[in-house]
């Protein structure tokens, strides 16, 4: 079984601020989690198809059920990460706006002092 591939670091520009770096890392993790969930879905489907129904009892049945539950948890985690990433993007945008306003205010203050 192959290891889930991760987007290359060059696929997204690296951030200058800690929040941007956190967002970059979260996006990488989000993709890995999504891919892992998809791979688990395929594995579980193959196992259910290839293991005869008469064998899908006891521990085997429990293992198949647990992998289905795990698949759901992984998909939910990927959705949660996507939501967190949206919140981080909003925070980054808000901070950039505040920093621009601060720079404009500092420039206006410096201009006023110079007069």
Helices and strands as residue ranges (DSSP letters): G 9-11, H 18-50, H 58-114
